[in-house]
Every structure is written in C-alpha cells, then in structure tokens.
Amino acid sequence: MEWQGIIMTKYYDSVRLLPRWALYVLTGLIGSLVMNFVHRGTKPQTPTVKSAPVTVAAKQSISGTSTSVAPPGTVATPTKGKGKRGKK
C-alpha cells in the first residue's frame, strides 16, 4: 500500500504542472486512439473471381447517353414559400 501512495503522489506532482487545456487535449487524444483501436472493423472479403472486362458498348448502355436539356421556362432553384410564422 505504501508503494501505491508513493507512485500516486509522484503522478499527481507531475500532472499538476500541466495546464488544464493540455490535459483536455491529451485525454481527448488518448480517448480517440482507444476508440479507433476498439472500433476498427475487419476488412471486407473481396471476391477472388475476376469478372470479364466490360466493352465500350456496354459502358454506354449502362451510363446512358441522354443529353436532354431542361426547357428554358423552368427555374433551377426552388422559390421560397411563405412558411408558418410564429407570433413575435
């Protein structure tokens, strides 16, 4: 029990020299590292079978080649409505 008191006294004497903001930063850093270590996930299993390369025609049909343009009468941004207003 005596060695525990000696260690805790030395720890307290060294920690009280640090400003409070440094202790906040230090404990936040330690907490962030612990949380990242605890919550890290396993790598997802990637399939080992390679798929066949996609042709240019297939890419065009997948991505679509539509070049439609909005008519000139439409507004690009929504207008503000008269929302509910509270009593002042």
C-alpha positions in Angstrom: 0.0 0.0 0.0 2.9 2.3 0.7 4.3 1.9 -2.9 0.9 2.8 -4.3 0.8 6.0 -2.3 4.4 6.9 -3.5 3.5 6.3 -7.1 0.3 8.2 -7.0 2.0 11.1 -5.3 4.7 11.3 -8.0 2.0 11.1 -10.7 0.0 13.9 -9.1 3.0 16.1 -8.7 3.9 15.7 -12.4 0.3 16.1 -13.7 -0.5 19.2 -11.7 2.3 21.1 -13.5 0.4 20.8 -16.8 -2.2 23.4 -17.7 -5.9 22.2 -17.8 -6.2 22.7 -21.5 -3.2 20.4 -22.2 -4.8 17.7 -20.0 -8.0 18.1 -22.1 -6.1 17.7 -25.3 -4.1 14.8 -24.0 -7.1 12.9 -22.7 -9.0 13.5 -25.9 -6.1 12.2 -28.0 -5.8 9.1 -25.9 -9.5 8.5 -26.0 -9.6 8.9 -29.7 -6.8 6.5 -30.2 -8.5 3.9 -27.9 -11.9 4.3 -29.7 -10.3 3.9 -33.1 -8.5 0.7 -31.9 -11.6 -0.8 -30.3 -14.0 0.1 -33.2 -11.8 -0.8 -36.1 -13.5 -3.3 -38.4 -12.2 -6.3 -40.3 -11.5 -5.9 -43.9 -14.5 -7.0 -46.1 -14.0 -10.2 -48.0 -13.3 -9.4 -51.6 -14.2 -11.9 -54.3 -11.3 -13.7 -55.8 -13.1 -14.3 -59.1 -12.4 -11.6 -61.7 -15.2 -10.6 -63.9 -14.9 -10.2 -67.7 -13.9 -6.8 -69.0 -16.8 -4.5 -69.9 -17.0 -3.4 -73.6 -17.4 0.2 -74.8 -21.0 -0.5 -76.0 -21.9 -2.0 -72.6 -20.5 1.1 -70.8 -22.5 3.4 -73.0 -25.7 1.5 -72.3 -25.0 1.4 -68.6 -24.1 5.1 -68.2 -26.7 6.3 -70.7 -26.1 8.8 -73.5 -29.1 11.0 -72.8 -28.4 14.7 -73.5 -31.8 16.2 -72.6 -31.8 19.8 -71.5 -34.4 21.4 -69.3 -36.8 23.8 -71.1 -35.9 27.5 -70.7 -39.0 28.3 -68.7 -38.0 26.2 -65.7 -36.3 27.7 -62.6 -33.1 26.0 -61.4 -33.5 26.9 -57.8 -36.7 26.5 -55.7 -38.6 29.5 -54.7 -39.1 30.4 -51.0 -42.6 29.7 -49.8 -44.5 31.5 -47.1 -43.7 29.0 -44.3 -45.5 29.1 -41.0 -44.5 32.1 -39.0 -44.7 32.2 -35.2 -46.0 35.1 -33.1 -43.5 37.7 -32.2 
